[in-house]
């Protein structure tokens, strides 16, 4: 596994706000690891190392390895609490994973061939309605991203969740709720004509 997906941590008591505040003052991030029917474990991570790891978008949708107390556990990153006005991570939640149990994870969307798409060549404006999509699958099937090929999308057309191509064994959570949940992922719209241009015509 790539080092980007290995997080080294120390254990900490699962306690109140005072302990968490002291942890942040020391330049570290309080966190919790839970799930799989096992008692939660309080963890502490080096803030700067986490920030660097999160520069890789795949970290958010990858099975991570947490190292602490001489052992390793696999987990997914379920939640990050950030400071409202400063570039500081306040808290992190990790969920244990089992190879035999499905996980629900938000996977980033990568848009391909946008500039050369059929609609863009005609002056269309591309709009992204979603930047990620929640999927459910076994950990071994979890994709790092879902690609959306915009090459053949014309002006006035949209790409919906049902149009996405996902690997075998991967399901899009929103589509499990029925046809009414087939959200628009991206669209190409006709360029807006300014009032002055319209008057001149």
N, C-alpha and C positions, 0 to 999 in steps of 0.2 A: 504494500500500500504506500502511496506517495506520502512524503513527510508532511505535505500540506494538510493532510487529513488525520494527523496524529497530534493530539493535544496532551501535554504533560500537566498534571495538576497535583495539588496537595489537598488533603482532606481537612475539613473544618467542621465544627459543631453546627448542626442545623438549629440556629438560634435566632434571636431577634434582630431588630434594626441596628442596634448599637454595634454589634459584631460586624455586620455588613458594612457599616459606615467606616469602621476602622480598617477594614480590608481595602476599601476604595482609596482611602487616604494613603495607604501603603503602595498604591499603584497596581492593585490587583482587582480581579473581578470575582465576586461571590457567585456561586452557581449551585445548581442542584441536579442530581442524577436520580431518576425515578423509573418505575415501570417493571414489567415482567414478574410481578408479585413479590418483589424484593424490597426491603426497607430502603427509603431514600437515603442518599449519601450527599452531604454537603461538600462542595469542592471549591478550590481557589485556583484561578488561572492568572498568568502574567498578562496584564492588559496589552502591552505592546506586541507581544507574540500573537495574541488573539486578533488584534487589528490587522496585522500582516497576513494572517491566515485567511481572514475574511475578504481580503482583496481578490481572492479566487472565488468567483460566483458559485463554483461547483461545491464549495464547502457547505452551502445551505441545503443541498440536495444529495449529499454523499453520506455513506455510512462512515462514521468517524470512529477512531480508536482513542479511547481515553486511558491514559496511563497514570496510575496513582497507587501508593502503598505496595509497590512491587508487583502489581497485577494490571491486566488490561481488560477493558470492557468496551463492547461496541455499542454505539448509540447514534441517534440523529439529533440535530439541533432543532428543538421545537419552538423556542421563543428567545428573543433578545430584547431586553429593556434598555433603551438608550436615554441619555440625558436630553431634555427637551431643547436645550440651547447650546450645549457644549459637545464636542466629539468624544464623549465618554460612554462606555458601556456600563450600565448599572448592575445588570444581573443577566444570567443565562440559564435556560432550562434545557436539559438533555433527557431524552427518553431512551431507555435500553431497548435493544432490538434482539429478536430471536430469529434465526434462519427459517423457522417454521411458522412464524406469525407475520401477517401482513402489516405494513406500516402505511400511514397517510403522510405524505410529504408534498410541500409546494416546490415544484420544479420550474426553473426559469425557462422562458421561451426565447429561442434564438431565431430572429427573422433573417431569411436568406433572400438574395437577389432582389432587394428592394429598389435600388437605383435603376436596375435594368428591367424591372417588371413591365408588363404590357401597359398597365395604367400609368406608371411613372413616365414612360416614353411619350405619353400623350398629355403630359402636364398635370396628371392627377396628384393629389396630396394624400400621403399615406398616414393613417391614424392607427395608433396602437390602443386598443381597449383593455388588453390584459398584458402583463409582463411576466406572469407565471401562471401555472395551473396546478391544482391539487390532484394528486394521483394516489391510488391505493394499489399495492403490490407486495410481493415478497421482497425482502432486502436484496436478494441476488439479482432481481429484475429491475431495480431502481435505476432509471436513466439519469444522467447528469443534467440533461436539458432535453427539450423537445423542439425540433426544428420545424419552422413554418416556411415553406417555399412560396414566395410571393411572385415568382416569375410569370405565371399565366393569369394573374389577377388583373382584371380590366377596371377602368373607371366605372364606379357605381356598384362594384361587386365587393362582397365581404367574405372573410374566412371565419367559419364558426368552429366551436369546439369539436363538433362531429366530423369536421374536415381534417382534424389533426391525425397524423399517423404516429401511433405509439407502439412500442415494442410489445410482443406477445406476453400475456400475463399481466399487463399494466392497464388499469381502468381509470378513466377520468371521473373523479368523484361527482362533479356537478351533473354529468350526464346520467348518473344512476338515479337521479330524481325525476327523470322524464324529459319529454321533448321540450317543454316550456323552459328548460334550463340550458338550452343550446345557445350559449352566449356568443356574441361576436368577439372574435379575437383581434382582428384587424380589418381595415377596409381602405379602399382607395376612392377618394371623393373628387368630384370635379373641382377645379380651382375656382376660388371665389372671384367674382368680377366686381371691382370697386364701383361705387356709384358714379364717379366721374367718368370712368371708362364706359359704363352703361349709357350715360347721358350723351357721350360723344358719339356713340353708335346710333 
